[in-house]
Amino acid sequence: MPEDNDPVGEIIAYSTWGFGVKLVPAWTKRDWMDATNFGFAYHCMPMTLANQSGWFVLAPHGAVATWNGGSAPGDLTVEILGKPESVQAQSAVGSGILTWTIPYVFSTPLGWNLLCRGPDNWSACVNR
């Protein structure tokens, strides 16, 4: 139970890289939902609420990943766009999995849990 002087619900992000990577509230709109007839996808309350859950950790660069279908880490090639101070996207585990580093250590209030994962209802993947 938090004491009276403890900030309830405060989460602190400590940078592990020594410089800021933007943290922003999750966007409430999704292009694919906007594209449905009359925005019909927004009539689904669970999807609309999922859009508003959490925060985004914005990478300081773009990335283009190409997977040849193999299981080795080298079977997914990652092209980093621009010249960032550090790179967040990499192929580290194989099977076409693109790993994004979250450059923060989070501190939560006592008794709180934290889940870090990709955004709900949003994908930047393009099959070619």
N, C-alpha and C positions, 0 to 999 in steps of 0.2 A: 504494500500500500504506500503510495507516495506521501511524503510529508508535506505540510502546508507550503514550505518554501521551495519545493521541487517543481520545476516546470512540467506540467502534465503533457505527455505526448511529444516532447521535444526530441527530435532526432538530430544528432550532430554528425556531419560528414568531415572527416579529416583527410586531406589530400595526402596520398602516398608518393606523389610525384613532385611536390614542391611548387606547383603552379595550378591554377584553376582550370578545371574542365567543367563546363556549364551543367548545372542541375536545374531543370525547369519542371513545373507542374505538367502532368500528362495533358495532352491536347484533347479537347472534348469532341472534336470533329475528325472524321476519317474520310479520305477521298472516295473510297469504295462505297461507303455508306451514303455519301452525298450523291453518288451516281445511281443509286436505286431510284425507281419511280417515286416521285414526290417525297424522297428521303425516307421511304418506308422502313428501312433498316433501323431508324431511330425509334420506331414504335416498339422495338424489343427492349424492354427496360433493363434486363441483365447486360446486354451489349452496351447500352448507353451508359450505364453505371460503370462498367468495366473500362470504358474510355476515360473516365474521370478518376480512376484509381491510380495513385502513385505519382511517381516522378520519372522523368527521362534523364539519363546521363548522356549528354551529347558528345559524340566523338569530335575531336578537333580536325578530322579529315574524312574524306569520302573513301570508299573502297569498292573495288569490283572483284568479285570472286568467281572463279570458273572451276567447276568440278568435272573430272573425266569419268566419274563413276567408280573409281577405285577406292580401296580401304586405307591406303597409307596417307599420312599427313601431307606428303608431297603431291598427292593426287588432286588436292584443292589448291589452286594458285590464287594468291591474293595480291592485287595491284593496289597500292596505296596512292590516292590522289592528292596532289599538293606536296608540300614539304613540311609536315608537322614536326613540332619539337619531339614528340614521341608518338608511337604507333599503338593503337588499341586493337586493331583487327589482325588476326593471324590464324593459320591452320596449325593446330597444336595436337589434336587427338586422332585425326583421320576420319574416315567414313563420311566425308563431305561436310563435317561440322565446322562452322566458322565461329571462332572464339573471339569475343569482345571483352577486353580487360576493363573492369570497373576500377578506376584509379582512386578509390576512396576506401577508408575503413569507417564503418558507421558505428556510432554509439547510440544505443536506445535506452529508454527508461527501464528500470528494474521490472521484470515480468513481461516485457514486450518482446515479440519475435519480429524478424525482418526477413522478407523474401525478396531476393534480387533475381530478376529474369527479364526476358524480352517483353516488349509492350503488347498489351491486349489489342486484338482486332486491327493490327497494322503490320504490314509487311512491305519491304522495299525490294522483295525478290522479283526478278523477271526471268522467266524461262525463255531461252533463245534457241 
